[in-house]
Amino acid sequence: MGTVQIRDVHKSYGPVEVLHGVSINIEDGEFVALVGPSGCGKSTLLRMIAGLEDISGGDIRIGDRVVNNIAPKDRDIAMVFQNYALYPHKNVRENMGFALRQRRVPRAEIDERVNDAARILGLEHLLERKPRALSGGQRQRVAMGRAIVRNPTVFLFDEPLSNLDAKLRVQMRSEIKELHQRLKTTTVYVTHDQIEAMTLADRVVVMNSGVIEQEGPPLELYDKPASLFVAAFIGSPPMNFLEGNLQNGTVLHLDDGTRLNLPVGDRKQRSRVTIGIRPEHFTVAPSGWPATVSVVEPTGSETQITARFAGHVVRVLSRGRTSVRPSDTIHLAFDQGHLHFFDPAPVPEVAKMEDVA
């Protein structure tokens, strides 16, 4: 069984604790993405699953075994690193089969596994090439093939696409997802890119400062963020935030004196709140909240508008094309079914935007 159970795991480097009692259950065949900003502890946790970092407290179980004190080679895992780590003097076939040769697997079986993995990854015509003769995407496929031939219980990916250009990352994302759908091997995938996490994973675990902020299916995190941090981190461009005093549950008084009538009230009845509105839930309307346009960024299928409203920088994502220009005054309305309420707190750095007006 390819289950992974992480129970109250702690990690300290001397007096500095970087993981604070993390617990995650990963089901057999599930694809789970660990996502968060740099320094949140996601790569440390992955390396602890792999056995490359010692556990300061708690347990990690793979299948039926607690693996805290089991060597990495005996954990039945295969890891794909950010650095491809291919042997430059060996060809693709030799790189993919190296771990099996070290285990003294019969030559015929090695050839069969390498050929099968090459067929899955479209590498059949590259088996005799050296790494220097491969593109970045091809090298990444070889690194993945080296993991596949081991037929592990669990795949571990540590930011495997970060060295690729934007177009190739999109292509490799699709290939990794297709690979998982075919092999159905339990996969733990670490990334700082929330788009990768959203598009690849069955379940996303959002980490921040060594703790889990929220976990769940990607669209659940997007539609129902449990905290201001998750709301800011998940989504590109990120959610807009406005903080103020709430009167009668539906009237928000911003700090600059602007008064906003909200069609949906706050269920918790807080006196001071932060409201969140995603860019695609704003619309440019004939009447509404007045805002001054700062930047217009057309991409073809949609247009991102950055504007100033009540002393705040807000982002509006408009489908299609628009005649709006910088310095224009527009009026903003929003989808009242997609208003989010949070306890007031400093907006996370991941959602901040410099004043571009």
Residue frames relative to the residue before (quaternion, step in Angstrom):
aa qw qx qy qz dx dy dz
M 1.0000 0.0000 0.0000 0.0000 0.00 0.00 0.00
G 0.3084 -0.7833 0.5168 0.1556 3.56 -0.89 0.96
T 0.2840 0.7550 -0.5426 0.2342 3.59 0.94 0.77
V 0.1240 -0.7486 0.6449 0.0914 3.55 -1.24 0.59
Q 0.0516 -0.7960 0.6030 -0.0082 3.55 -0.73 1.11
I 0.0961 -0.7803 0.6179 0.0090 3.54 -0.70 1.17
R 0.0581 -0.8399 0.5379 -0.0425 3.55 -0.49 1.25
D 0.8479 -0.1981 0.1156 0.4780 3.56 -0.61 1.24
V 0.2027 0.8234 -0.5009 0.1733 3.55 0.93 0.96
H 0.1047 -0.7726 0.6259 0.0210 3.53 -0.98 1.01
K 0.0288 -0.7749 0.6303 0.0383 3.54 -1.22 0.54
S 0.0091 -0.7961 0.6039 -0.0373 3.53 -0.83 1.07
Y 0.1670 -0.7153 0.6654 0.1331 3.50 -1.25 0.61
G 0.7813 -0.1447 0.0443 0.6056 3.54 0.02 1.31
P 0.8170 -0.2071 0.1490 0.5172 3.61 -0.82 -0.92
V 0.6227 0.5574 -0.3359 0.4344 3.60 1.26 -0.23
E 0.1646 -0.7849 0.5926 0.0751 3.58 -0.64 1.15
V 0.1608 -0.8264 0.5368 0.0548 3.58 -0.66 1.12
L 0.7420 0.2020 -0.1778 0.6140 3.60 1.26 -0.27
H 0.1733 -0.8351 0.5215 0.0250 3.54 -0.69 1.16
G 0.8041 -0.2963 0.1646 0.4883 3.59 0.37 1.19
V 0.1703 0.8112 -0.5342 0.1662 3.59 0.74 1.08
S 0.0106 -0.7878 0.6155 -0.0198 3.58 -0.95 0.93
I 0.1040 0.7764 -0.6107 0.1163 3.58 -0.82 1.09
N 0.1761 -0.7423 0.6357 0.1176 3.58 -1.09 0.77
I 0.0689 -0.7900 0.6092 0.0070 3.58 -0.72 1.10
E 0.3369 -0.7786 0.5011 0.1706 3.56 -0.59 1.17
D 0.6530 -0.5046 0.4003 0.3984 3.54 -1.31 0.42
G 0.8325 0.1870 -0.1575 0.4972 3.58 -0.79 1.04
E 0.5280 0.6466 -0.4051 0.3729 3.60 1.25 -0.05
F 0.2686 -0.7165 0.6198 0.1742 3.56 -1.22 0.62
V 0.0046 -0.8108 0.5818 -0.0634 3.57 -0.45 1.26
A 0.1787 -0.7779 0.5960 0.0880 3.57 -0.88 0.98
L 0.2123 -0.7259 0.6424 0.1234 3.55 -1.01 0.93
V 0.0412 0.8233 -0.5585 0.0920 3.56 -0.52 1.16
G 0.3125 0.7274 -0.5709 0.2175 3.52 -1.18 0.63
P 0.6492 -0.5251 0.3647 0.4120 3.59 -1.22 0.22
S 0.6820 -0.4572 0.3593 0.4435 3.56 -1.27 0.22
G 0.7991 0.2890 -0.2266 0.4760 3.54 -0.97 0.92
C 0.5024 0.6778 -0.4211 0.3330 3.60 1.25 0.07
G 0.5886 -0.6092 0.3573 0.3934 3.62 1.25 -0.28
K 0.4396 0.7313 -0.4449 0.2720 3.61 1.23 -0.04
S 0.6902 0.4563 -0.2889 0.4817 3.62 0.89 -0.85
T 0.5992 0.5500 -0.3559 0.4602 3.58 1.09 -0.66
L 0.6582 0.5015 -0.3089 0.4689 3.58 0.94 -0.87
L 0.6432 0.5150 -0.3304 0.4603 3.61 0.96 -0.81
R 0.6696 0.4946 -0.2990 0.4664 3.59 0.95 -0.85
M 0.6119 0.5246 -0.3506 0.4769 3.59 1.17 -0.49
I 0.6114 0.5209 -0.3491 0.4827 3.59 1.06 -0.68
A 0.6954 0.4805 -0.2650 0.4641 3.57 1.01 -0.87
G 0.4852 -0.6648 0.4398 0.3595 3.59 1.18 -0.44
L 0.5054 0.6599 -0.4131 0.3721 3.58 1.27 0.25
E 0.7303 0.2437 -0.1904 0.6091 3.57 1.34 -0.11
D 0.4644 -0.6653 0.5080 0.2893 3.57 -1.04 0.77
I 0.4018 -0.6929 0.5509 0.2345 3.55 -1.23 0.61
S 0.3323 -0.7614 0.5246 0.1861 3.58 -0.76 1.04
G 0.7939 -0.1070 0.0777 0.5935 3.57 1.18 -0.54
G 0.7022 0.4268 -0.3336 0.4621 3.57 -1.14 0.63
D 0.3960 -0.7086 0.5393 0.2240 3.56 -1.35 -0.08
I 0.1291 -0.7279 0.6637 0.1138 3.52 -1.31 0.53
R 0.0903 -0.7988 0.5948 -0.0013 3.53 -0.78 1.12
I 0.0833 -0.7578 0.6458 0.0421 3.58 -0.92 0.96
G 0.7953 0.0031 -0.0662 0.6026 3.54 -0.43 1.22
D 0.7955 -0.2742 0.2213 0.4930 3.57 -0.83 -1.00
R 0.6737 0.5228 -0.2874 0.4361 3.61 1.24 -0.10
V 0.3516 -0.6465 0.6279 0.2534 3.52 -1.18 0.68
V 0.1856 -0.8482 0.4936 0.0489 3.58 -0.53 1.20
N 0.2497 0.8129 -0.5019 0.1580 3.60 1.25 0.21
N 0.8166 0.2323 -0.0866 0.5212 3.58 0.86 -0.98
I 0.4951 0.6373 -0.4385 0.3956 3.58 1.23 0.45
A 0.5193 -0.6583 0.4505 0.3066 3.59 -0.92 0.92
P 0.6433 -0.5529 0.3579 0.3904 3.62 -1.08 0.66
K 0.6755 0.5180 -0.3074 0.4253 3.62 0.91 -0.86
D 0.7133 0.4371 -0.2465 0.4892 3.58 1.22 -0.43
R 0.5399 0.6533 -0.3890 0.3611 3.62 1.24 0.12
D 0.3649 -0.7493 0.4759 0.2808 3.61 1.27 -0.12
I 0.4851 0.6052 -0.4683 0.4232 3.54 0.89 1.05
A 0.1449 -0.7448 0.6374 0.1341 3.56 -1.30 0.30
M 0.1669 -0.8187 0.5481 0.0383 3.56 -0.81 1.04
V 0.1673 -0.7456 0.6390 0.0879 3.53 -1.09 0.87
F 0.2438 -0.8181 0.5123 0.0936 3.55 -0.55 1.23
Q 0.6560 -0.4717 0.4145 0.4187 3.54 -1.38 0.17
N 0.7027 0.3337 -0.2149 0.5904 3.56 1.11 -0.78
Y 0.4908 -0.7081 0.4163 0.2906 3.59 -0.66 1.08
A 0.1487 -0.8447 0.5027 0.1079 3.62 1.19 -0.59
L 0.2859 0.7477 -0.5423 0.2552 3.57 0.83 1.00
Y 0.4830 -0.6378 0.5089 0.3177 3.56 -1.14 0.63
P 0.3815 -0.7754 0.4468 0.2312 3.63 -0.44 1.16
H 0.6954 0.4756 -0.2813 0.4593 3.61 1.12 -0.57
K 0.6553 0.4764 -0.3125 0.4960 3.60 1.28 -0.09
N 0.4497 -0.6709 0.5051 0.3042 3.58 -1.08 0.59
V 0.7483 -0.4026 0.2700 0.4528 3.56 -1.32 0.09
R 0.6510 0.5198 -0.3248 0.4478 3.59 0.87 -0.90
E 0.6915 0.4771 -0.2815 0.4636 3.60 0.89 -0.91
N 0.6266 0.5269 -0.3367 0.4652 3.60 1.05 -0.71
M 0.6923 0.4856 -0.2860 0.4507 3.57 0.87 -0.92
G 0.7604 0.3951 -0.2118 0.4700 3.59 0.98 -0.75
F 0.4050 0.7675 -0.4471 0.2168 3.58 1.27 -0.17
A 0.6787 0.4946 -0.3086 0.4468 3.61 0.81 -0.96
L 0.6459 0.5122 -0.3264 0.4625 3.60 1.04 -0.69
R 0.6348 0.5158 -0.3375 0.4659 3.58 1.03 -0.70
Q 0.6213 0.5425 -0.3378 0.4533 3.57 1.08 -0.73
R 0.6949 0.4437 -0.2596 0.5028 3.56 1.16 -0.63
R 0.4288 -0.7309 0.4296 0.3122 3.59 1.34 0.09
V 0.2125 0.7553 -0.5729 0.2370 3.54 0.97 0.91
P 0.5727 -0.6121 0.4108 0.3586 3.64 -0.93 0.80
R 0.6114 -0.6074 0.3753 0.3411 3.54 -1.02 0.89
A 0.6468 0.5272 -0.3320 0.4399 3.59 0.91 -0.83
E 0.6630 0.4914 -0.3080 0.4734 3.58 0.99 -0.80
I 0.6099 0.5412 -0.3529 0.4589 3.60 1.02 -0.75
D 0.6691 0.5038 -0.3041 0.4540 3.58 0.85 -0.98
E 0.6500 0.5211 -0.3200 0.4510 3.57 0.97 -0.83
R 0.6853 0.4780 -0.2923 0.4652 3.59 0.89 -0.93
V 0.6502 0.5082 -0.3226 0.4635 3.60 0.95 -0.83
N 0.6647 0.5018 -0.3084 0.4596 3.59 0.90 -0.84
D 0.6337 0.5230 -0.3278 0.4663 3.59 1.03 -0.79
A 0.6755 0.4871 -0.2927 0.4698 3.59 0.89 -0.96
A 0.6410 0.5264 -0.3232 0.4557 3.58 0.99 -0.81
R 0.6391 0.5186 -0.3230 0.4672 3.58 1.04 -0.76
I 0.6459 0.5249 -0.3174 0.4545 3.58 0.97 -0.86
L 0.7767 0.3692 -0.1622 0.4839 3.58 0.94 -0.98
G 0.4750 -0.6947 0.4320 0.3243 3.60 1.25 0.04
L 0.4613 0.6971 -0.4231 0.3496 3.56 1.08 0.78
E 0.3327 0.7891 -0.4833 0.1816 3.62 1.23 0.02
H 0.7293 0.4412 -0.2447 0.4621 3.60 0.92 -0.87
L 0.6849 0.4818 -0.2759 0.4718 3.60 1.29 -0.07
L 0.3993 0.7772 -0.4393 0.2088 3.59 1.26 -0.10
E 0.7303 0.4171 -0.2490 0.4803 3.61 1.07 -0.56
R 0.5394 0.6331 -0.4019 0.3829 3.60 1.25 0.01
K 0.4294 -0.6515 0.5609 0.2767 3.54 -1.29 0.50
P 0.6730 -0.5247 0.3297 0.4037 3.63 -1.12 0.53
R 0.6292 0.5616 -0.3486 0.4089 3.60 0.99 -0.73
A 0.6876 0.4650 -0.2731 0.4862 3.59 1.21 -0.45
L 0.6100 0.5516 -0.3399 0.4561 3.59 1.30 0.22
S 0.4788 -0.6245 0.5285 0.3185 3.56 -1.25 0.48
G 0.7006 -0.4591 0.3305 0.4350 3.57 -1.28 0.18
G 0.6691 0.4977 -0.3021 0.4618 3.57 0.96 -0.85
Q 0.6442 0.5132 -0.3212 0.4674 3.58 1.03 -0.75
R 0.6330 0.5170 -0.3333 0.4701 3.59 1.00 -0.75
Q 0.6443 0.5102 -0.3310 0.4637 3.56 1.01 -0.75
R 0.6239 0.5247 -0.3378 0.4704 3.59 1.04 -0.70
V 0.6308 0.5183 -0.3391 0.4673 3.60 0.99 -0.75
A 0.6395 0.5146 -0.3276 0.4678 3.60 0.97 -0.82
M 0.6515 0.4931 -0.3108 0.4856 3.58 1.03 -0.76
G 0.6390 0.5295 -0.3241 0.4542 3.59 1.01 -0.79
R 0.6162 0.5461 -0.3380 0.4560 3.56 1.05 -0.75
A 0.6584 0.4789 -0.3042 0.4946 3.59 1.12 -0.66
I 0.6502 0.5475 -0.3230 0.4162 3.60 0.94 -0.87
V 0.6662 0.5320 -0.3289 0.4062 3.59 0.85 -0.92
R 0.6146 0.5561 -0.3570 0.4308 3.58 1.15 -0.41
N 0.2443 -0.8035 0.5059 0.1968 3.58 1.30 -0.32
P 0.1381 0.8481 -0.5015 0.1010 3.60 0.82 0.99
T 0.5892 -0.5400 0.4609 0.3857 3.52 -1.36 0.10
V 0.8030 0.1057 -0.0080 0.5864 3.56 1.06 -0.83
F 0.2399 -0.7217 0.6309 0.1539 3.55 -1.10 0.83
L 0.1028 -0.7652 0.6329 0.0586 3.57 -1.06 0.82
F 0.0786 -0.7929 0.6041 0.0139 3.59 -0.79 1.05
D 0.1070 -0.7985 0.5911 0.0398 3.59 -0.75 1.04
E 0.7844 -0.3363 0.1554 0.4975 3.56 -0.06 1.39
P 0.0828 0.8731 -0.4786 0.0422 3.61 0.83 0.95
L 0.7299 0.4490 -0.2467 0.4525 3.61 1.15 -0.44
S 0.4520 0.7430 -0.4240 0.2526 3.59 1.24 -0.12
N 0.6800 0.4808 -0.3001 0.4652 3.62 1.17 -0.40
L 0.6056 0.5741 -0.3486 0.4267 3.58 1.27 -0.04
D 0.5338 -0.6009 0.4670 0.3687 3.58 -1.18 0.43
A 0.7352 -0.4804 0.2599 0.4013 3.54 -1.29 0.51
K 0.6818 0.4886 -0.3040 0.4516 3.61 0.85 -0.92
L 0.6741 0.4901 -0.2972 0.4660 3.58 0.97 -0.84
R 0.5892 0.5625 -0.3703 0.4464 3.60 1.11 -0.61
V 0.6410 0.5174 -0.3263 0.4636 3.59 0.96 -0.84
Q 0.6622 0.5050 -0.3048 0.4621 3.59 0.93 -0.89
M 0.6916 0.4783 -0.2831 0.4612 3.59 0.88 -0.94
R 0.5679 0.5795 -0.3782 0.4456 3.58 1.12 -0.60
S 0.6695 0.4957 -0.2895 0.4714 3.54 0.90 -0.98
E 0.6723 0.5031 -0.3056 0.4489 3.59 0.94 -0.85
I 0.6378 0.5137 -0.3330 0.4675 3.60 1.02 -0.74
K 0.6522 0.5060 -0.3222 0.4634 3.58 0.98 -0.81
E 0.6501 0.5047 -0.3133 0.4738 3.58 0.95 -0.85
L 0.6262 0.5415 -0.3302 0.4536 3.58 1.03 -0.79
H 0.6699 0.4875 -0.3083 0.4675 3.59 0.92 -0.86
Q 0.6415 0.5243 -0.3308 0.4519 3.58 0.98 -0.79
R 0.6708 0.4889 -0.2931 0.4743 3.57 1.12 -0.65
L 0.7707 0.3782 -0.1952 0.4742 3.59 0.79 -1.02
K 0.1689 -0.8269 0.5126 0.1580 3.59 1.16 -0.69
T 0.3534 0.7193 -0.5113 0.3103 3.58 1.04 0.82
T 0.5624 -0.5938 0.4544 0.3531 3.58 -1.01 0.82
T 0.0344 -0.8217 0.5670 -0.0456 3.57 -0.78 1.07
V 0.0866 -0.7466 0.6577 0.0499 3.54 -1.04 0.91
Y 0.0699 -0.8321 0.5471 -0.0582 3.54 -0.54 1.26
V 0.1627 -0.7949 0.5808 0.0656 3.58 -0.69 1.11
T 0.1703 0.7686 -0.6035 0.1268 3.54 -0.94 0.92
H 0.3526 -0.6890 0.5760 0.2631 3.56 -1.25 0.40
D 0.5949 0.5745 -0.3418 0.4463 3.57 1.35 -0.18
Q 0.3082 -0.7919 0.4948 0.1819 3.57 -0.30 1.22
I 0.5707 0.5649 -0.3994 0.4424 3.63 1.14 -0.39
E 0.6179 0.5225 -0.3363 0.4818 3.61 1.02 -0.77
A 0.6707 0.5060 -0.3045 0.4488 3.57 0.84 -0.97
M 0.6817 0.5053 -0.2926 0.4408 3.58 0.87 -0.95
T 0.7403 0.4421 -0.2414 0.4452 3.57 0.87 -0.95
L 0.7269 0.4596 -0.2462 0.4469 3.60 1.08 -0.65
A 0.7815 0.4589 -0.1982 0.3733 3.54 0.74 -1.11
D 0.4740 -0.6002 0.5629 0.3134 3.51 -1.36 0.45
R 0.7872 0.0488 0.0139 0.6146 3.54 1.14 -0.79
V 0.2103 -0.7728 0.5920 0.0894 3.54 -1.02 0.92
V 0.1474 -0.7579 0.6312 0.0742 3.55 -1.01 0.93
V 0.1716 -0.7955 0.5766 0.0728 3.59 -0.50 1.20
M 0.1026 -0.8093 0.5782 0.0126 3.56 -0.67 1.18
N 0.0157 0.7791 -0.6256 0.0377 3.53 -1.19 0.69
S 0.8551 -0.0734 0.0144 0.5130 3.57 -0.71 1.12
G 0.7550 -0.4477 0.2139 0.4287 3.56 0.88 0.99
V 0.6930 0.3772 -0.2848 0.5444 3.60 1.23 0.27
I 0.4896 -0.6313 0.5106 0.3178 3.55 -1.32 0.33
E 0.3051 -0.7580 0.5515 0.1679 3.57 -0.71 1.09
Q 0.7626 -0.1898 0.1703 0.5945 3.58 0.99 -0.92
E 0.0397 -0.7750 0.6285 0.0526 3.56 -1.20 0.51
G 0.3360 0.7269 -0.5515 0.2337 3.54 -1.13 0.65
P 0.7155 -0.3863 0.3186 0.4873 3.59 -1.27 -0.10
P 0.6489 -0.5699 0.3265 0.3841 3.61 -1.00 0.76
L 0.7223 0.4443 -0.2747 0.4532 3.60 0.76 -0.95
E 0.5754 0.5637 -0.3838 0.4516 3.59 1.18 -0.44
L 0.6531 0.4952 -0.3114 0.4809 3.59 0.99 -0.81
Y 0.6518 0.5175 -0.3115 0.4586 3.57 1.03 -0.77
D 0.7525 0.4123 -0.2159 0.4660 3.57 0.85 -0.98
K 0.8106 0.1599 -0.0542 0.5608 3.59 1.07 -0.73
P 0.0070 -0.8196 0.5728 -0.0143 3.62 0.50 1.10
A 0.3978 -0.7548 0.4810 0.2016 3.56 -0.91 0.99
S 0.7960 0.1541 -0.0780 0.5802 3.60 1.20 -0.32
L 0.6651 -0.4930 0.3815 0.4111 3.51 -1.31 0.30
F 0.6296 0.5453 -0.3400 0.4367 3.59 1.03 -0.77
V 0.6737 0.4836 -0.3026 0.4699 3.60 0.84 -0.93
A 0.6373 0.5324 -0.3268 0.4511 3.58 0.96 -0.84
A 0.6886 0.4758 -0.2744 0.4735 3.57 1.02 -0.82
F 0.7109 0.4828 -0.2685 0.4352 3.57 0.96 -0.86
I 0.7343 0.3858 -0.2228 0.5121 3.58 0.94 -0.86
G 0.7033 0.3969 -0.3260 0.4915 3.55 -0.65 1.14
S 0.0366 0.7893 -0.6108 0.0511 3.56 -0.97 0.89
P 0.4228 -0.2968 -0.8184 0.2517 1.51 -1.12 2.26
P 0.6137 -0.6100 0.3572 0.3517 3.59 -1.14 0.59
M 0.6906 -0.4853 0.3642 0.3936 3.51 -1.37 0.31
N 0.4018 -0.6750 0.5651 0.2522 3.56 -1.26 0.58
F 0.1310 -0.8006 0.5825 0.0508 3.58 -1.02 0.79
L 0.0305 -0.7636 0.6450 -0.0043 3.55 -1.10 0.87
E 0.1362 -0.8079 0.5710 0.0509 3.58 -0.75 1.04
G 0.2298 0.7734 -0.5703 0.1541 3.55 -1.06 0.78
N 0.6024 -0.5347 0.4451 0.3913 3.52 -1.36 -0.20
L 0.2785 -0.7811 0.5451 0.1233 3.54 -0.88 1.02
Q 0.1033 -0.7936 0.5992 0.0204 3.54 -0.83 1.05
N 0.8493 0.0323 -0.0700 0.5222 3.55 -0.88 1.02
G 0.6453 -0.5787 0.3043 0.3950 3.56 1.16 0.57
T 0.8124 0.2639 -0.1153 0.5070 3.62 1.13 -0.48
V 0.6738 0.4262 -0.3101 0.5178 3.63 1.21 0.09
L 0.1261 -0.8070 0.5761 0.0327 3.57 -0.57 1.20
H 0.1668 -0.7690 0.6135 0.0669 3.54 -0.82 1.13
L 0.2561 -0.7722 0.5645 0.1391 3.57 -0.48 1.20
D 0.6626 -0.5573 0.3368 0.3699 3.55 -1.23 0.53
D 0.6721 0.4772 -0.3167 0.4694 3.62 1.15 -0.40
G 0.6431 -0.5476 0.3068 0.4387 3.57 1.33 0.15
T 0.4822 0.6641 -0.4403 0.3641 3.59 1.25 -0.13
R 0.1982 -0.7809 0.5867 0.0814 3.56 -0.95 0.95
L 0.0887 -0.8069 0.5840 -0.0012 3.55 -0.72 1.16
N 0.2492 -0.7401 0.6055 0.1533 3.55 -0.88 0.96
L 0.1767 -0.8052 0.5625 0.0644 3.55 -0.59 1.19
P 0.4146 -0.7342 0.4772 0.2474 3.60 -0.76 0.96
V 0.7422 0.2999 -0.1835 0.5705 3.59 1.23 -0.42
G 0.3374 -0.7703 0.5095 0.1821 3.58 -0.82 0.97
D 0.5357 -0.6040 0.4887 0.3309 3.54 -1.36 0.31
R 0.4161 -0.7444 0.4680 0.2316 3.58 -0.61 1.14
K 0.6863 0.4912 -0.2939 0.4487 3.60 1.08 -0.63
Q 0.3268 -0.7844 0.4750 0.2288 3.58 1.29 -0.16
R 0.2142 0.7753 -0.5550 0.2121 3.58 0.86 0.99
S 0.4619 -0.6807 0.4864 0.2944 3.59 -1.10 0.63
R 0.7713 0.1510 -0.1037 0.6095 3.58 1.16 -0.58
V 0.0109 0.8215 -0.5651 0.0762 3.55 -0.76 1.05
T 0.2723 -0.6634 0.6500 0.2515 3.47 -1.46 0.08
I 0.1736 -0.7693 0.6038 0.1158 3.58 -0.81 0.95
G 0.1924 -0.7820 0.5858 0.0911 3.54 -1.14 0.72
I 0.0114 -0.7783 0.6272 -0.0265 3.55 -1.01 0.90
R 0.3535 -0.7383 0.5286 0.2247 3.59 -0.69 1.02
P 0.6452 -0.5701 0.3460 0.3728 3.61 -1.07 0.70
E 0.6923 0.4795 -0.2937 0.4523 3.59 0.98 -0.77
H 0.6477 0.5092 -0.3257 0.4638 3.59 1.26 -0.20
F 0.5338 0.5253 -0.4236 0.5096 3.57 1.33 0.23
T 0.0458 -0.7611 0.6433 0.0695 3.56 -1.21 0.52
V 0.4211 -0.6473 0.5658 0.2892 3.54 -1.22 0.57
A 0.0340 -0.8407 0.5362 -0.0668 3.56 -0.48 1.26
P 0.6532 -0.5081 0.3708 0.4215 3.61 -1.24 0.27
S 0.7893 0.0470 -0.0205 0.6119 3.60 1.14 -0.62
G 0.3458 0.7197 -0.5472 0.2511 3.54 -1.19 0.53
W 0.7633 -0.3079 0.2528 0.5086 3.58 -1.12 -0.65
P 0.3544 -0.7513 0.5086 0.2265 3.65 -0.66 1.00
A 0.0320 0.7867 -0.6139 0.0566 3.59 -0.97 0.90
T 0.3425 -0.7331 0.5556 0.1911 3.56 -1.16 0.69
V 0.4056 -0.7376 0.4911 0.2244 3.57 -0.69 1.12
S 0.2092 -0.7765 0.5851 0.1044 3.57 -0.96 0.94
V 0.8063 -0.0076 0.0791 0.5862 3.57 0.80 -1.08
V 0.1244 -0.7524 0.6424 0.0759 3.55 -1.14 0.77
E 0.0496 -0.8129 0.5796 -0.0277 3.58 -0.70 1.15
P 0.1078 -0.8136 0.5694 0.0475 3.61 -0.13 1.24
T 0.1290 -0.7910 0.5934 0.0750 3.59 -1.02 0.80
G 0.6493 -0.4894 0.3206 0.4858 3.59 1.27 -0.04
S 0.8043 0.2365 -0.1218 0.5313 3.55 0.40 -1.22
E 0.7943 0.0576 -0.0209 0.6044 3.59 1.22 -0.45
T 0.2601 -0.7487 0.5887 0.1591 3.55 -1.31 0.28
Q 0.2141 -0.7588 0.6008 0.1316 3.58 -0.89 0.93
I 0.1217 -0.7855 0.6062 0.0267 3.54 -0.79 1.11
T 0.1368 -0.7562 0.6350 0.0789 3.55 -0.93 0.95
A 0.0361 0.8187 -0.5652 0.0943 3.54 -0.73 1.09
R 0.3813 -0.6852 0.5632 0.2604 3.54 -1.31 0.29
F 0.0455 0.7806 -0.6187 0.0760 3.50 -0.90 1.06
A 0.8569 -0.0771 0.0242 0.5092 3.58 -0.78 1.10
G 0.7308 -0.4338 0.2371 0.4707 3.56 0.96 0.86
H 0.6490 0.4810 -0.3144 0.4986 3.59 1.27 0.10
V 0.3644 -0.6639 0.5976 0.2632 3.54 -1.28 0.49
V 0.0201 -0.8037 0.5944 -0.0187 3.60 -0.73 1.05
R 0.2838 -0.7388 0.5898 0.1607 3.53 -1.24 0.58
V 0.1119 -0.7719 0.6252 0.0299 3.53 -1.01 0.92
L 0.1585 -0.7793 0.6010 0.0803 3.58 -0.83 0.98
S 0.0874 -0.8201 0.5653 -0.0153 3.53 -0.40 1.31
R 0.3956 -0.7102 0.5293 0.2429 3.58 -0.83 0.97
G 0.7887 0.2590 -0.2100 0.5165 3.54 -0.95 0.85
R 0.6441 -0.5299 0.4084 0.3709 3.55 -1.22 -0.55
T 0.1730 -0.7966 0.5760 0.0604 3.55 -1.17 0.55
S 0.4251 -0.6918 0.5253 0.2545 3.56 -1.25 0.51
V 0.3974 0.7298 -0.4727 0.2934 3.60 1.28 0.09
R 0.1185 -0.7896 0.6010 0.0369 3.56 -1.07 0.87
P 0.6440 -0.5020 0.3888 0.4267 3.63 -1.20 0.41
S 0.7894 0.2658 -0.2811 0.4766 3.54 -1.16 0.91
D 0.4902 0.6343 -0.4533 0.3897 3.62 1.22 -0.07
T 0.3260 -0.6855 0.6058 0.2384 3.54 -1.27 0.48
I 0.0484 -0.7890 0.6125 -0.0030 3.55 -0.81 1.06
H 0.3236 -0.7166 0.5759 0.2241 3.56 -1.29 0.24
L 0.2321 -0.8075 0.5372 0.0740 3.53 -0.82 1.09
A 0.0529 -0.7300 0.6802 0.0406 3.51 -1.11 0.85
F 0.1724 -0.7980 0.5660 0.1148 3.59 -1.17 0.25
D 0.5816 -0.5733 0.4592 0.3494 3.51 -1.30 0.50
Q 0.3448 -0.7924 0.4655 0.1910 3.57 -0.32 1.24
G 0.6217 0.5443 -0.3542 0.4380 3.59 1.20 -0.28
H 0.7327 0.3859 -0.2209 0.5152 3.58 1.28 -0.12
L 0.3647 0.7031 -0.5133 0.3303 3.55 0.94 0.94
H 0.1658 -0.8018 0.5712 0.0571 3.58 -0.83 1.03
F 0.1855 -0.7731 0.5991 0.0947 3.58 -1.06 0.83
F 0.0108 -0.7940 0.6072 -0.0284 3.58 -0.97 0.93
D 0.5698 -0.5319 0.4850 0.3964 3.51 -1.30 0.36
P 0.5237 -0.6526 0.4313 0.3373 3.62 -0.90 0.80
A 0.1774 0.7511 -0.6135 0.1671 3.56 -0.96 0.94
P 0.6366 -0.5004 0.3895 0.4390 3.61 -1.20 0.30
V 0.4727 -0.6639 0.4957 0.3000 3.57 -0.93 0.88
P 0.4982 -0.6694 0.4538 0.3127 3.65 -0.78 0.96
E 0.6295 -0.5701 0.3840 0.3622 3.55 -1.13 0.71
V 0.6144 0.5863 -0.3560 0.3900 3.60 1.06 -0.71
A 0.7362 0.4008 -0.2394 0.4899 3.61 1.17 -0.43
K 0.5307 0.6567 -0.4121 0.3426 3.58 1.22 -0.21
M 0.0905 -0.7730 0.6266 0.0416 3.52 -1.18 0.63
E 0.4824 -0.6714 0.4757 0.3003 3.56 -0.88 0.93
D 0.5700 -0.5732 0.4637 0.3626 3.54 -1.27 0.51
V 0.0783 -0.8276 0.5557 0.0070 3.57 -0.45 1.22
A 0.4590 0.6943 -0.4506 0.3230 3.56 1.25 0.11
